[in-house]
Amino acid sequence: MAESRNLLRVLINCAEKAANIARVCRSNEDLLALLVQEKTGAEANQRFEHDFKTLADVLIQETIRHEVGHLFPEMREAILGEESTHFTNKLGQKITIAVGDTEVETAKGLEAVLDGHRNAADALAAEVHRNVKYDTTLEDIPDLPQTLDYSNLGIWIDPIDATAEYISGDSIFTDFPGITSTGLDCVTVLIGVYEHDSGVPVIGIVSQPFGHKLEERVYSSSLNWGVCLPSVKAHNCNSDTDGRRANRKIGIFSTSEQSEILQHFLDLNYELAFSAGAGHKALKVISNDADIYLLSKGSTFRWDTCGPQAILRALGGDVFDYVASIKQQLPVPIKYFDKSESDSDWKRNSNGLIAVRDITILNEIFNKFSEN
């Protein structure tokens, strides 16, 4: 298949372009302050006292939608994201963010959001329209099946997961190798492809725009991908972390997790790590820095889990529905069926989640939870 029609390659390049935009927006404190807008009402995550979106969020989302929709018109109407495309500038004007066909068109729209800051608008538009190709020279990007039905595929995008960490930039490290508690390391760009008919995620990208610190305020990306189709199963996630953490059993959690659930894991001789960002916590399972990520609350969404779940499936793991799995005492994968009239909360993982790379570890967890 021609590279321009290899959806995996296109999404890898989109993720790197997204990382570039995130870094440009973050590199200038004045620009970042100009871009941040607090989410309110239905857009806000009720878990947090404050929830934010940034122009970087919306711009990344619309850039991916524009690029994928251009190359795969069959998918254009099924590219979904976390953010609304509306942004209010300092003058109180509500503006719709859109990527134009040219750099000039995009810059003009961004200038309106940025209250006339033309240089900033031009810089962001240049990143949106720059030809980006993520270096995968050491990886084998598989061809996808010629028979793949793109009209049966949808995409969930979380353009910047852990937005609060992205804004603050402060890092706090844990005692666990490879696991950061807060900060830019927790920021991820999440892209997941799923099948409409089966609801199963089949392609995933998790990029850390600030994965490698090169020098002060200069970063490069760390990127993981996976494909799990009937005829193609591939990933770039081979890890050597088993030796680093020896035989330690590590679970990774939100700081708001219920104390009784954490006690179950302590009883099973797990060590407990706490970190920000749903995508980051799932990535720690993907990278084998943690054995399990469990969240009992319905505070994540389809855009948080679709990409990581596809990668975990390529690794032999999965992301499961917490409530259904505990109740049935067997792994019940999260599915991504399209919106129905009877499901007003279809974007939310309302039953929590369990993410594992090794499904066999769930047996003792199910047994422990069934005791209570």
C-alpha positions, 0 to 999 in steps of 0.5 A: 500500500502506498505510504500516503494511504498507510493510516498508521504512518499518517497517524504517527506523523500527525502525533509528531506534528501535535507534539511540535505544536504542544512544544511551541505553545509551551516554550513561551510563558506569555504565549501559554498564558494567552492561550489558556481558557478554563473549561466550564459547564458540560466541558469540565471534568467534574473530578477536578476543581479546575479544568482547562483547555488550551488553544494547543488542545483545539488546534492539535485536534483540528490539525489531525482531523484536517490531515486524516480527513484529507487522506481518508475522506471515508473517515472524515465524519468519524474523527472525534475529539475531546475538545469543542472547536470554540474558543473565546478570545480576551475580547469575549468573542467566541471563535471557531478554530479551523485549519485552512487549506493554506498557512495564510488562512490558518494564521488569519483565524488564529490571529483572531483568537490571539487578539491580533498577536500576528507573530504567534499566529504565524508561528502556530500556523507554520507548525500546522502546515509543516511537512512532518515525518516522525523518524521511525528508521529503526522500526518496521511500520507494517503495511495495513491490509489492502482490504481494510474498510476505512468507512468502518473506522472511527478515531478518538483523539485526546490532543493533550491529556493531562492539560493541568500538567501541561500548563503548570510544567512542574515535575515531581518524581516517584521512587519507582523507576520510569514513573513520574507523579506530576509534570510535563512527563505526564502529558500525552497525545492520544490517538485511537482507531476503532471499528464501528461494527465491533467497537474494538480498538485496532490502532493506537498512538501514545506520544509524549511531547516532552518525553526526552529533555535535550536541554533547558526548555528543549524536548523531543518526543517519545512515541509508542504505537500498536496495531491489532487487526486480524491479519496484522499485529505489531507494535514498537513497545519492547521493553527492558524494564523487567530487570529494572524493577526485578520482581516488584508488583506495581499498581498505578493509580489516581490519588483519588482512588478509594482507600479500600481498593488500594488496600486490596492491592497492598494485601496482594503485595503490590506497591502503589504508585500515583501519577497524573494523566490517564494516558500516562498511567496507561503508558506505564502499563504499556512500557511495563513500568507498572503491572496494572492501572485500575480506576474505579470511578467513571472519570475517563473518556473514550479519547483517554483509552482508545489509543492505549487500549489498541496498543495493549491489545497488540501486546496481548493485554487490554483495557477492561470495564472495571465494574463489569469485570469485577461483577462477572469475575472475568475480563470484559473489554471496553468497547467503542460503539457509536452514539445511540439515542438511549446512551446520553453518556456514551463518551464516558467510561462510566464503569471505570477501567482496568488496564493490563499488559498481562491478562493472567494477573487478573485472576488473583485480583478478581479472587481478592475483590470477590472476598468482599 
